[in-house]
Amino acid sequence: MTSWYTKLAATLAEARSRTWHGQEKSDGRGALYSAYQTLSSILTDAVDHELLDASPAKASA
């Protein structure tokens, strides 16, 4: 789980440094948060339907 999130964060950080038509792009944090929330929701649903024992998106205690 950490690997894809780290790669996505790095990709978004690289995109942050680029400009488009002379204007800076947003930093991508919203996209990163949205991707994580979507995946977390899907994994939680899989747990609810007993397809997974636990969601890898949740930190273990």
PDB file as gemmi writes it, atoms N, CA and C in Angstrom:
CRYST1    1.000    1.000    1.000  90.00  90.00  90.00 P 1                      
ATOM      1  N   MET A   1       0.830  -1.194   0.000  1.00  0.00           N  
ATOM      2  CA  MET A   1       0.000   0.000   0.000  1.00  0.00           C  
ATOM      3  C   MET A   1       0.870   1.252   0.000  1.00  0.00           C  
ATOM      4  N   THR A   2       1.887   1.240   0.805  1.00  0.00           N  
ATOM      5  CA  THR A   2       2.747   2.411   0.915  1.00  0.00           C  
ATOM      6  C   THR A   2       3.456   2.706  -0.397  1.00  0.00           C  
ATOM      7  N   SER A   3       3.835   1.663  -1.120  1.00  0.00           N  
ATOM      8  CA  SER A   3       4.592   1.837  -2.347  1.00  0.00           C  
ATOM      9  C   SER A   3       3.825   2.645  -3.394  1.00  0.00           C  
ATOM     10  N   TRP A   4       2.568   2.295  -3.664  1.00  0.00           N  
ATOM     11  CA  TRP A   4       1.817   3.030  -4.683  1.00  0.00           C  
ATOM     12  C   TRP A   4       1.582   4.470  -4.247  1.00  0.00           C  
ATOM     13  N   TYR A   5       1.324   4.655  -2.958  1.00  0.00           N  
ATOM     14  CA  TYR A   5       1.069   5.995  -2.436  1.00  0.00           C  
ATOM     15  C   TYR A   5       2.322   6.854  -2.552  1.00  0.00           C  
ATOM     16  N   THR A   6       3.472   6.272  -2.233  1.00  0.00           N  
ATOM     17  CA  THR A   6       4.739   6.989  -2.323  1.00  0.00           C  
ATOM     18  C   THR A   6       5.047   7.352  -3.768  1.00  0.00           C  
ATOM     19  N   LYS A   7       4.827   6.412  -4.690  1.00  0.00           N  
ATOM     20  CA  LYS A   7       5.067   6.683  -6.111  1.00  0.00           C  
ATOM     21  C   LYS A   7       4.138   7.772  -6.623  1.00  0.00           C  
ATOM     22  N   LEU A   8       2.877   7.724  -6.227  1.00  0.00           N  
ATOM     23  CA  LEU A   8       1.927   8.742  -6.658  1.00  0.00           C  
ATOM     24  C   LEU A   8       2.322  10.106  -6.110  1.00  0.00           C  
ATOM     25  N   ALA A   9       2.724  10.160  -4.852  1.00  0.00           N  
ATOM     26  CA  ALA A   9       3.159  11.423  -4.251  1.00  0.00           C  
ATOM     27  C   ALA A   9       4.368  11.977  -4.990  1.00  0.00           C  
ATOM     28  N   ALA A  10       5.308  11.116  -5.365  1.00  0.00           N  
ATOM     29  CA  ALA A  10       6.500  11.561  -6.096  1.00  0.00           C  
ATOM     30  C   ALA A  10       6.125  12.074  -7.481  1.00  0.00           C  
ATOM     31  N   THR A  11       5.222  11.383  -8.145  1.00  0.00           N  
ATOM     32  CA  THR A  11       4.781  11.812  -9.469  1.00  0.00           C  
ATOM     33  C   THR A  11       4.106  13.175  -9.397  1.00  0.00           C  
ATOM     34  N   LEU A  12       3.260  13.352  -8.398  1.00  0.00           N  
ATOM     35  CA  LEU A  12       2.572  14.629  -8.241  1.00  0.00           C  
ATOM     36  C   LEU A  12       3.545  15.741  -7.872  1.00  0.00           C  
ATOM     37  N   ALA A  13       4.557  15.424  -7.082  1.00  0.00           N  
ATOM     38  CA  ALA A  13       5.564  16.424  -6.728  1.00  0.00           C  
ATOM     39  C   ALA A  13       6.331  16.871  -7.967  1.00  0.00           C  
ATOM     40  N   GLU A  14       6.625  15.920  -8.857  1.00  0.00           N  
ATOM     41  CA  GLU A  14       7.316  16.269 -10.102  1.00  0.00           C  
ATOM     42  C   GLU A  14       6.433  17.149 -10.976  1.00  0.00           C  
ATOM     43  N   ALA A  15       5.160  16.805 -11.052  1.00  0.00           N  
ATOM     44  CA  ALA A  15       4.220  17.591 -11.854  1.00  0.00           C  
ATOM     45  C   ALA A  15       4.070  19.001 -11.301  1.00  0.00           C  
ATOM     46  N   ARG A  16       4.226  19.143  -9.993  1.00  0.00           N  
ATOM     47  CA  ARG A  16       4.137  20.443  -9.338  1.00  0.00           C  
ATOM     48  C   ARG A  16       5.162  21.431  -9.879  1.00  0.00           C  
ATOM     49  N   SER A  17       6.322  20.878 -10.235  1.00  0.00           N  
ATOM     50  CA  SER A  17       7.416  21.744 -10.654  1.00  0.00           C  
ATOM     51  C   SER A  17       7.264  22.227 -12.099  1.00  0.00           C  
ATOM     52  N   ARG A  18       6.318  21.679 -12.821  1.00  0.00           N  
ATOM     53  CA  ARG A  18       6.096  22.067 -14.211  1.00  0.00           C  
ATOM     54  C   ARG A  18       5.096  23.220 -14.287  1.00  0.00           C  
ATOM     55  N   THR A  19       5.117  23.876 -15.417  1.00  0.00           N  
ATOM     56  CA  THR A  19       4.122  24.926 -15.652  1.00  0.00           C  
ATOM     57  C   THR A  19       3.330  24.570 -16.901  1.00  0.00           C  
ATOM     58  N   TRP A  20       2.185  25.154 -17.036  1.00  0.00           N  
ATOM     59  CA  TRP A  20       1.335  24.929 -18.192  1.00  0.00           C  
ATOM     60  C   TRP A  20       0.905  26.282 -18.718  1.00  0.00           C  
ATOM     61  N   HIS A  21       1.293  26.597 -19.925  1.00  0.00           N  
ATOM     62  CA  HIS A  21       0.999  27.889 -20.544  1.00  0.00           C  
ATOM     63  C   HIS A  21       1.415  29.051 -19.641  1.00  0.00           C  
ATOM     64  N   GLY A  22       2.585  28.871 -19.019  1.00  0.00           N  
ATOM     65  CA  GLY A  22       3.124  29.933 -18.181  1.00  0.00           C  
ATOM     66  C   GLY A  22       2.525  30.029 -16.790  1.00  0.00           C  
ATOM     67  N   GLN A  23       1.600  29.150 -16.462  1.00  0.00           N  
ATOM     68  CA  GLN A  23       0.971  29.185 -15.145  1.00  0.00           C  
ATOM     69  C   GLN A  23       1.360  27.937 -14.370  1.00  0.00           C  
ATOM     70  N   GLU A  24       1.522  28.077 -13.071  1.00  0.00           N  
ATOM     71  CA  GLU A  24       1.837  26.930 -12.236  1.00  0.00           C  
ATOM     72  C   GLU A  24       0.594  26.074 -12.061  1.00  0.00           C  
ATOM     73  N   LYS A  25       0.820  24.769 -12.020  1.00  0.00           N  
ATOM     74  CA  LYS A  25      -0.274  23.842 -11.775  1.00  0.00           C  
ATOM     75  C   LYS A  25      -0.500  23.726 -10.274  1.00  0.00           C  
ATOM     76  N   SER A  26      -1.647  23.153  -9.903  1.00  0.00           N  
ATOM     77  CA  SER A  26      -1.876  22.875  -8.484  1.00  0.00           C  
ATOM     78  C   SER A  26      -0.878  21.815  -8.041  1.00  0.00           C  
ATOM     79  N   ASP A  27      -0.691  21.686  -6.759  1.00  0.00           N  
ATOM     80  CA  ASP A  27       0.335  20.757  -6.259  1.00  0.00           C  
ATOM     81  C   ASP A  27      -0.104  19.301  -6.260  1.00  0.00           C  
ATOM     82  N   GLY A  28      -1.348  18.998  -6.535  1.00  0.00           N  
ATOM     83  CA  GLY A  28      -1.797  17.620  -6.651  1.00  0.00           C  
ATOM     84  C   GLY A  28      -2.211  16.954  -5.349  1.00  0.00           C  
ATOM     85  N   ARG A  29      -2.126  17.683  -4.245  1.00  0.00           N  
ATOM     86  CA  ARG A  29      -2.501  17.054  -2.975  1.00  0.00           C  
ATOM     87  C   ARG A  29      -3.954  16.607  -2.973  1.00  0.00           C  
ATOM     88  N   GLY A  30      -4.805  17.365  -3.621  1.00  0.00           N  
ATOM     89  CA  GLY A  30      -6.215  16.986  -3.697  1.00  0.00           C  
ATOM     90  C   GLY A  30      -6.403  15.688  -4.459  1.00  0.00           C  
ATOM     91  N   ALA A  31      -5.661  15.532  -5.546  1.00  0.00           N  
ATOM     92  CA  ALA A  31      -5.738  14.302  -6.337  1.00  0.00           C  
ATOM     93  C   ALA A  31      -5.215  13.115  -5.540  1.00  0.00           C  
ATOM     94  N   LEU A  32      -4.136  13.316  -4.818  1.00  0.00           N  
ATOM     95  CA  LEU A  32      -3.562  12.248  -4.002  1.00  0.00           C  
ATOM     96  C   LEU A  32      -4.544  11.831  -2.909  1.00  0.00           C  
ATOM     97  N   TYR A  33      -5.135  12.788  -2.233  1.00  0.00           N  
ATOM     98  CA  TYR A  33      -6.114  12.501  -1.189  1.00  0.00           C  
ATOM     99  C   TYR A  33      -7.319  11.772  -1.772  1.00  0.00           C  
ATOM    100  N   SER A  34      -7.794  12.222  -2.926  1.00  0.00           N  
ATOM    101  CA  SER A  34      -8.951  11.611  -3.562  1.00  0.00           C  
ATOM    102  C   SER A  34      -8.663  10.169  -3.962  1.00  0.00           C  
ATOM    103  N   ALA A  35      -7.487   9.910  -4.507  1.00  0.00           N  
ATOM    104  CA  ALA A  35      -7.108   8.552  -4.899  1.00  0.00           C  
ATOM    105  C   ALA A  35      -7.050   7.645  -3.671  1.00  0.00           C  
ATOM    106  N   TYR A  36      -6.453   8.145  -2.600  1.00  0.00           N  
ATOM    107  CA  TYR A  36      -6.355   7.351  -1.378  1.00  0.00           C  
ATOM    108  C   TYR A  36      -7.741   7.075  -0.793  1.00  0.00           C  
ATOM    109  N   GLN A  37      -8.600   8.073  -0.751  1.00  0.00           N  
ATOM    110  CA  GLN A  37      -9.943   7.901  -0.200  1.00  0.00           C  
ATOM    111  C   GLN A  37     -10.735   6.874  -1.013  1.00  0.00           C  
ATOM    112  N   THR A  38     -10.599   6.941  -2.346  1.00  0.00           N  
ATOM    113  CA  THR A  38     -11.313   5.996  -3.207  1.00  0.00           C  
ATOM    114  C   THR A  38     -10.837   4.569  -2.959  1.00  0.00           C  
ATOM    115  N   LEU A  39      -9.523   4.377  -2.955  1.00  0.00           N  
ATOM    116  CA  LEU A  39      -8.985   3.042  -2.716  1.00  0.00           C  
ATOM    117  C   LEU A  39      -9.364   2.539  -1.329  1.00  0.00           C  
ATOM    118  N   SER A  40      -9.276   3.391  -0.335  1.00  0.00           N  
ATOM    119  CA  SER A  40      -9.631   3.004   1.023  1.00  0.00           C  
ATOM    120  C   SER A  40     -11.092   2.570   1.106  1.00  0.00           C  
ATOM    121  N   SER A  41     -11.958   3.289   0.416  1.00  0.00           N  
ATOM    122  CA  SER A  41     -13.380   2.950   0.404  1.00  0.00           C  
ATOM    123  C   SER A  41     -13.619   1.594  -0.259  1.00  0.00           C  
ATOM    124  N   ILE A  42     -12.933   1.342  -1.362  1.00  0.00           N  
ATOM    125  CA  ILE A  42     -13.068   0.058  -2.058  1.00  0.00           C  
ATOM    126  C   ILE A  42     -12.599  -1.084  -1.169  1.00  0.00           C  
ATOM    127  N   LEU A  43     -11.472  -0.897  -0.501  1.00  0.00           N  
ATOM    128  CA  LEU A  43     -10.937  -1.949   0.370  1.00  0.00           C  
ATOM    129  C   LEU A  43     -11.830  -2.187   1.586  1.00  0.00           C  
ATOM    130  N   THR A  44     -12.388  -1.130   2.135  1.00  0.00           N  
ATOM    131  CA  THR A  44     -13.310  -1.274   3.262  1.00  0.00           C  
ATOM    132  C   THR A  44     -14.559  -2.043   2.832  1.00  0.00           C  
ATOM    133  N   ASP A  45     -15.036  -1.758   1.634  1.00  0.00           N  
ATOM    134  CA  ASP A  45     -16.189  -2.476   1.101  1.00  0.00           C  
ATOM    135  C   ASP A  45     -15.861  -3.961   0.919  1.00  0.00           C  
ATOM    136  N   ALA A  46     -14.643  -4.257   0.462  1.00  0.00           N  
ATOM    137  CA  ALA A  46     -14.220  -5.648   0.308  1.00  0.00           C  
ATOM    138  C   ALA A  46     -14.187  -6.368   1.661  1.00  0.00           C  
ATOM    139  N   VAL A  47     -13.772  -5.670   2.702  1.00  0.00           N  
ATOM    140  CA  VAL A  47     -13.778  -6.249   4.053  1.00  0.00           C  
ATOM    141  C   VAL A  47     -15.221  -6.495   4.494  1.00  0.00           C  
ATOM    142  N   ASP A  48     -16.084  -5.520   4.254  1.00  0.00           N  
ATOM    143  CA  ASP A  48     -17.496  -5.666   4.629  1.00  0.00           C  
ATOM    144  C   ASP A  48     -18.154  -6.861   3.944  1.00  0.00           C  
ATOM    145  N   HIS A  49     -17.718  -7.166   2.724  1.00  0.00           N  
ATOM    146  CA  HIS A  49     -18.276  -8.301   1.969  1.00  0.00           C  
ATOM    147  C   HIS A  49     -17.442  -9.575   2.158  1.00  0.00           C  
ATOM    148  N   GLU A  50     -16.560  -9.539   3.152  1.00  0.00           N  
ATOM    149  CA  GLU A  50     -15.722 -10.675   3.545  1.00  0.00           C  
ATOM    150  C   GLU A  50     -14.848 -11.204   2.409  1.00  0.00           C  
ATOM    151  N   LEU A  51     -14.412 -10.289   1.536  1.00  0.00           N  
ATOM    152  CA  LEU A  51     -13.476 -10.654   0.475  1.00  0.00           C  
ATOM    153  C   LEU A  51     -12.031 -10.473   0.951  1.00  0.00           C  
ATOM    154  N   LEU A  52     -11.856  -9.634   1.958  1.00  0.00           N  
ATOM    155  CA  LEU A  52     -10.563  -9.414   2.607  1.00  0.00           C  
ATOM    156  C   LEU A  52     -10.763  -9.528   4.109  1.00  0.00           C  
ATOM    157  N   ASP A  53      -9.737  -9.993   4.809  1.00  0.00           N  
ATOM    158  CA  ASP A  53      -9.812 -10.053   6.272  1.00  0.00           C  
ATOM    159  C   ASP A  53      -9.692  -8.664   6.889  1.00  0.00           C  
ATOM    160  N   ALA A  54      -8.833  -7.839   6.299  1.00  0.00           N  
ATOM    161  CA  ALA A  54      -8.614  -6.483   6.784  1.00  0.00           C  
ATOM    162  C   ALA A  54      -8.164  -5.611   5.635  1.00  0.00           C  
ATOM    163  N   SER A  55      -8.418  -4.331   5.757  1.00  0.00           N  
ATOM    164  CA  SER A  55      -8.011  -3.395   4.717  1.00  0.00           C  
ATOM    165  C   SER A  55      -6.539  -3.023   4.873  1.00  0.00           C  
ATOM    166  N   PRO A  56      -5.745  -3.185   3.820  1.00  0.00           N  
ATOM    167  CA  PRO A  56      -4.345  -2.759   3.912  1.00  0.00           C  
ATOM    168  C   PRO A  56      -4.203  -1.236   3.924  1.00  0.00           C  
ATOM    169  N   ALA A  57      -5.301  -0.535   3.702  1.00  0.00           N  
ATOM    170  CA  ALA A  57      -5.258   0.925   3.727  1.00  0.00           C  
ATOM    171  C   ALA A  57      -5.332   1.478   5.138  1.00  0.00           C  
ATOM    172  N   LYS A  58      -5.628   0.621   6.084  1.00  0.00           N  
ATOM    173  CA  LYS A  58      -5.711   1.061   7.479  1.00  0.00           C  
ATOM    174  C   LYS A  58      -4.471   0.611   8.204  1.00  0.00           C  
ATOM    175  N   ALA A  59      -3.900   1.512   8.984  1.00  0.00           N  
ATOM    176  CA  ALA A  59      -2.704   1.166   9.758  1.00  0.00           C  
ATOM    177  C   ALA A  59      -3.091   0.193  10.861  1.00  0.00           C  
ATOM    178  N   SER A  60      -2.275  -0.826  11.033  1.00  0.00           N  
ATOM    179  CA  SER A  60      -2.555  -1.776  12.111  1.00  0.00           C  
ATOM    180  C   SER A  60      -2.119  -1.190  13.439  1.00  0.00           C  
ATOM    181  N   ALA A  61      -2.837  -1.523  14.474  1.00  0.00           N  
ATOM    182  CA  ALA A  61      -2.552  -0.966  15.806  1.00  0.00           C  
ATOM    183  C   ALA A  61      -1.470  -1.728  16.526  1.00  0.00           C  
TER     184      ALA A  61                                                      
END                                                                             
